[in-house]
Amino acid sequence: MIENTKKVYIDYNATTPLRPEVKAAVTEDLEIFGNASSMHASGRLAHTKVEQARDAVARLAAAANGAIIFTSGGSEANNTVFRTMRRLAKEKGRNGFIISAIEHPCVLNSALNLKKQGFNVTILPVDEYGKLKIDELKKAIAEKPLFVSVMAANNEIGTVQDIKEIASLVKESGAYMHTDAVQAAGKMPLNAEDLGVDYLTLSAHKIYGPKGVGALYVKKGAPLFPLILGGHQEGGLRAGTYNNTGILGFGKAAEIAVSEIEEYGNVISALRDRLREGLLKAIPNVKINGHPKDTLPNTLNVSFPGAEGEAILLSMDMQGIEASTGSACASGSLEPSHVLMAIGLGPELAHGSIRFSLGWGNTAEDIDYIIETLPPIIAKLRAMSTLTT
């Protein structure tokens, strides 16, 4: 058997490779070994690098009127906000929590954990495109909740929410507003001030930075209690020795993302459209999931009725194409995607869905290779399947 040597990585929503510039910055920082909390020269140099990175990450989110708190990633940042709201709920006697039905597992499970503890948790429905139903939000916030969390853009189907409108309604009700912008950052312009949110989550490895580092924007005046107790780092809001290497890499990745945001949108969306139109033309009976316009430039979620998602993935992988059936954080679960179920897909159609998420490493030749390779795979799997197409 001749091994296929062609490789097309098209799973950038799961993670991204380090940009060469980021790798160079991280390598350089390996020589800066001082503890950023130390007062001597080595410590001061490390601290300076951390603060330069903080400024770059703040520019990524246009977050001038607030603090950037470094964390180990998006999940920690989101959990910190939920832990803060849990404590506030007990202090204020106002325990309503609202999230959307298509949130990332770290938000969804944080909310479900609160529900198990007796807190009032509302999971709002979305429409067939993944957009939050605003009328349902208005009904829910009429009950004067404490906290609302709605992601800026969905990691599985790419749908972009109207966060500015949502935040305006939420703030009128007196609740705190959080948005998980992990997938939106670097792919679309972000402006935390204009959005009107109290909290906004970011992660380095989604923007060609290192894994294991993220950030939480906290609007000036918004409360925050530490998830991790210990030293004085991050103003006492996130204890632990600074991850200099990761933070510096995050800063460099953020700096590059800001400079390339317009080019990214133009180039990557053109490749995504090429893939979408090619698959629609080459494969009968497919369904595109997500909003047709309000969507990330790099994300394409496609259902192939009559073919099972994992079988499609394995077959593509044998041909060197690396994609996903949905969120990398939910891989390994036999349950259908909660996102696809929320937009009205049945279990069989949800199980037959593939997420293609593009990035800077993709080319037109890659897209054409997928369009050429996938049709016979789907045809073969459908011929073997007992499912109705």
C-alpha angles and dihedrals in degrees: 000000000000112000115230110242097187114105127189115177109199102159100096093141088065093051141320132228119251112269112238089243091052092047090052092049092048092048091050091050092056086077091055096079100160121119107250089222094058120101099218125094096271091049093047091052091051090047091051090053091050092052092048088054090048090056091050092050090048089055090051089062096030085237106161099140099059148028132288110216116194117224138170091266146309095300093057092046092051092046090051091057093048092048089051092051091047090057093044091050090060092046096045100034089230109117108166115132124185130190135160123256093245102054123136113272092254090060095038094049093044089056093045090050090055090050090055088054091056101263120141106253124179121192109200122215126238130212127251090280096049097257117143112251102243094198089058090049091052091052092049097048090049084076089064101242123194099226143017126191121188122165118238095224131003119247095213106040101016097232112160117217126219092247096167092057092042093049092049091056092044094050091049087059091053095246128132117252128216131178127192101220097171094119096036097054113100092008100070134013114277127198114175092187094052093044090057096222126150095212134024128182128216136178130199101214093062091061101048093276131120125290121248099045132091140148142228121213111213117191115232108272096018113126122245130177120193121257091197118047125204132081134016098269118136091016090302091301099106118022125204138085111294115263091227096177095049094042093050090049089050090052093051092047091049091049091053093044092055092051093048102038097109094043090047092054093050099042100039096043089053090055091046091051090049090054094046095049092043094053093045090052097043102041125050123222103019129147127215113215126209136037115323094221112009095065142113113272093236106043128094121169115189131184119210108196112215095025127088118235099227091048089051091050094049092047092049091046089057086057092048097258113132114196135137142241090225138298114016087216090062098043112122092041116118090206118100116255111284088214094057091043089052092056090053105264114143120235095262094051091043090052089052096056129111128196116214110190115182133206146171093292094063124097137188087257089057091052093049090049091055092047089051097043104042103058096066089045092055092043092052094047092047091051090054095044129096090204119109115250 
